[in-house]
Amino acid sequence: MPILSSPFNYLAAALPLLTVIGLMIFKRWSGQRAGPAGLLIGVIVGTLAFGLNFEVLWVSALKGIMLALFVLAVLIPALLLYHLVTRSGGISALARWLEALIMDQHLMLIVIAWAFSGMLEGLAGFGLPIAIAAPMLVNFGVPPLNAVAAVAVGHSWAITFGDMGVIYQTLTAVTGLDGAVLAPYAALFLGAACVGCGFGAMHLLGFTHKWPTVFGLSLLMGTVQYLLAGANLTSIAALGAGAVGIIGAVLISRLRSGHSPKVPLNRPLIAALAVYGGLTLMMALVILISPLYQSLNKLVWQIPVPALTTQTGFVTPAGSTQAIRPLTHPGSLILIVFGISYWGFRRARLIEPGTWRPILSTTRRSAVPAAISISAMICLSMVMEHTGMTLLLAQGFSAALGAIFPVVSPLVGILGAFATGSNNNSNVLFAPLQMNIAGLLQVMPMILVGAQTAGGALGSMIAPAKLVIGCTTVGLDQRDGEVLRQTIIYALLIGVGVGALTLLLCLR
């Protein structure tokens, strides 16, 4: 039974999303608070206006919880590994190594704000790239406001394939799209974003004369990210692209200077390179050795769910919860590397006995708020999907904008990330909407979903939560609004550029 397209129903369907957006923008609530509030409103609206019953509610909650567990199984191990390497001095050693290798200081500062921060995003996001790279720029003489803004803009291209692929894993799970099919489209849009982010960081730092080098490196980074994502190595696509950008800058610096600097390797640096190099190699081997991958992939945890019908007659076909393949899940591989690395670091005396306690504590402080936010947002998305609210909103958008909606598609992602604080939450809330609009406009859903997540990545440069982290680390408390005024123009300009590319693909 179709849902009645009335102004009241459109408003009711939008109310849960408006609640989340309003609380985070105007009340400055975190996703940890706004997500559960939006879920509560979604349940109330679903019950009163869209026929939500107990069966639909518990199945939506079950599917949401399973999807959240799938995501958190990557997030928590990635944070554990990152904090272990940080405790050993590995991340700071990487930064000092970078300074010594790139002798052109202007290029080095751009690389820190853009490629190095993008590589950090590939390892562990949630504001850590800004917290690490912005103070580095300040130490090299960059004004604090410009430092935070440059890193906020510079690292955004890496966010979809960042966090060891956790955001992309969520995106494929919430949309049901084949990750291998979606990856090239997402990587294409993010490659275009990489060019814009590089130019934005360069402009904010005041080194516009470096544009030919930045353009060349952006093509290299975008190509590497595209190839890795296309090879189903999405967990290391951003990491690999950022690393290649750094290597490219080092080679350019050496060619221009005419000599190779002697850079001593210390134990923390060697350890950091071994940990993330080993993780990259392990992930590549598991995925690329087809017999091994197929053998490990046979173990699947999944729960079948029945067909659902709301009291108003909206039907969701029978299906199953998110499939979890524990032997090939990225989180399992990261956890193995964490265990081996901890043992090795202790043997090499890079960390003190009992270091696992502060590592667990730091990880818990980061993971618990994120877990609450992610779980609530995903459950809200499931409730809206299974009661027809998402479909109704899609019908309204497609009727209002018609064939020009693809231009707006990445801007929806930007709005979602600005409101909810992350690309992940933006995708959870709006990717199903983009899927439905793609069906109504008769375009490939991979195009609009790819544009959505590219927009969500760009929206991170104006997400208040991330800007606050950056400002705090450089002594700019309560001045995140000033940074926002610098970054918002870059988000919109790059977003419109991605939107134009989206429209071109839809018109093919």
Helices and strands as residue ranges (DSSP letters): H 7-25, H 31-49, H 54-87, H 90-101, H 105-111, I 112-116, H 117-123, H 128-139, H 144-154, G 156-158, G 163-165, H 166-175, H 179-205, G 208-210, H 211-230, G 234-236, H 237-257, H 267-288, H 290-296, E 304-305, E 308-309, E 315-316, E 319-320, H 330-347, H 356-387, H 389-401, G 402-404, H 405-420, H 423-441, H 445-459, G 460-462, H 464-473, H 480-506
